[in-house]
């Protein structure tokens, strides 16, 4: 594409298109060819910008790589087993963090206990076959979760998300709600919209800390339709 040469005249500037490094003068760019001068100027700017930003991007990539390999944890695990037994690590491993999170007891949703007539692979009682599918897939994917654990919102309203999940890598809580009777107007008003309003008021938004799945009488639940979303939020 070449480069731009700008010549300063007494009362104006002239633009020239240098086709190569050896072309020191270049071809004169007429006023009606100003777009060519702009393209060449933009090209030169982009090259300088990339040259400036590349070292910073490389350093960021190195930091990300260092964080992902977790050298701090490696200091502990690189010790002999007997030394590991004698010392307490400053940073919990992901496995330890998840185990500790799961060990915190809670009182599940006390409403309509008789409706919990389906059993998951973890032995929990849930309210529908679709929730069994979700729970069992979370287990297969290695995602720690709690079923119908209480969530106290800033306005002191307590709701019970279907699944409170842990992104172990980010150590972040993500809520997964399955709305299984969207064809029922009363269910939509009393369950779906009620929960949605309270989530939004608390700043818990779909696509950030909230995943929602749906079904109705005509559209049965298909976990594969949501698997990529779940992986994106809970495994990365």
N, C-alpha and C positions, 0 to 999 in steps of 0.2 A: 504493500500500500504506500510505502514511502513515508516522508516526513514533511512537516510544514516549516518553511523559512519565512520569518517576518522581517520585512525591511522597514525601518523607520525613516520617513521622509520629513520634510519641513513641517507640513501641516496635515499629514495623513500617514497611514500605514499601507504597505503593499504586501500581498501574500504570494508565496511561490511554493510549488509542489516539487519537492526533491524526490526523485524516483529511487535513488540509492545513496549510500554514503559518499560515493565518489562524485555524485552530482551536487556540487557545492552551490550552484546558482538556482536550479530548478525552473520549472515552467510557470509562467505568470498565471495567477488565478484571477479571472475577471470578476467584476462585481456580481454578475449573474451566476457565478459559480461559487458563491460564498458557502454553500453547503459543503463543498469539498474542503474548504479551509476549516470549517467547524469540525468535520469528521477527523481531519488530521490532528487538530488541536486536542480533540477528545481522546484520540488514540495515544498521544504523547502523555496526556494527563493520566490515563488508565495505566500506562506502563509504569509511571513514577509511583502511582498509588499502590499498585501491586508490589512493586519493589520495596516500598516502605512498610506495608502491612504484613508481608509474608513472614519476616522473622518473628513478629508478634504471634501470628497464627501458629507458627511452628512451636513457640514456647507454650502456647495454650494447649496444643495437642500433646506435648510432652507432659504437662501437668495433668491432663485428663488421663493419659496412659498411666502415670504414676499413681493417681487416685484409684483407678480401676484395679491395679495390681496390689494396692493396699500394703505398701512396704512396712507400715507401722505394725500391722498384724503379722507380717512375715518375721519381724524381729522376735516375736514370741514363738511362732511355730518352728522357727529354725533352730531353736534350742533342743537339746536332748530331752527325751520324755521325762526323765527324772527332774530336770530343772523346770520343765513346764508344771510339774506337780507341786513344786516348791514356790512358784511365783504366781502372782495375780496379774493378768494382763490389764493394761490401762484402757484398751479398746476392745469391746466385745466383738466377737466374730458375728457374721450374719446369722449363723445357726443359733448362737447363744442369744442374740437379740430377739429372734423370732420365738425361741422357746420361752424366754422371759415374758414376752408380750402375750403369748398364748396362756401362760400360767396365771395371769391376772384374772381372778374370778369376777363374775358379773351375774346379775339376776336378769334372765331373759324376759322378753315380753310376756306378761302374765295373762293377756287377753286370749280368750278362746283356745285354751290348751287342748281341747278335744279335737280341734281342727288339725293338730299336728299328728297326722296319721301315716306319714311317709318317712322312711328311714334312709339316711345317707350312708356312705361307706365309712364315715367316721362314727356312726352309731347315733347321730343326732336325729331328733324328730322334727320334721319340717312340714310345711302346709300343702305342698303340691309336688307332683312328679317333676315339674319343670325345675323346682328348687332343688330336688335331688340331683338332677342333671347338672345344674350349676355347681352345687357343692362338690359333687364327685369330680367334675372337671377341674375345679380349683385345686382339689387334692392332687389330682394327676399332674397338674402343672406346677405343683410345689408352692402354691400361694397360700400362706396362712390366712385364716378367716375366723370370724366369730358370727354365729347365727343369732339374729335378733338381739344383739347387745344394745343397751340403752345409750342414747346420745343426747346429752343435755345441751340445748342450744342457748345462745346468749340471752334470749328472752325468757329463759327458764322453762321453756316447753321441752318435754322429753319425747323423742320419737325413737322408734326401733327400726333401724335400717335392716333390710333382709340379710345383707352380708356386710360386715365391717372387715375390710381386707387390708393386709399389710404389704406394701411394696418394700421388700426387704432391702434392696439395693439403695433406695432413696430414704428408707426408714420413714415412710409417709403413709398415712391412713387414707384409703380410698373407700368410698361407700358404693355398694352395688345394690340397686333396687330392681326387683322383678315385678312388673305390673301385669298380672296374668288374666285380668278380667276387664279388658279395656272396652269390651262391647256392652258392659253394664253401666248405664248412666250414673246410678247411685255410687258405684265403686269409683268411677272417675272423679266424682265430686268429693266424696268422703275420704278417699285414700290417695289417689294420684295427685289431684290438684292441691289437696291439703298439705301433703308432704312437699310437693314442689315449691309451694309458697314459702314454707318454713326453711327449706334448704336455701333458696335464693336469698331470703332475708338474712341468713347466717353467712352468706358469701360462699356457700358450697354449690358449685355450678357444674352442670353437665359438661363433660369434656375436660374438666379439671380434676376435681376431687369426687366427682359423682359419675357413675355409669348406670344407665337405665336400659333395661331390656323389657320387651313387650310381647303380648300375645292376646288373641281374642278367640271367639268361637270359630272364626273363619281362617285365622292365621295362627297356626300352631307354633310353639316355640322351637327355634332351631339354634342351638348353641353356636354352631359354626358361623352363623351370621354375625356374631358378636365377638368371636374369638380373637381377631386381630386387635380390636379395641381393647379388650381385656389384657392382652399381652402388652400392648403399648403402654397402658397405664400401670400395670402391676408387675411387669418383668423387666422393664427398662429404666 
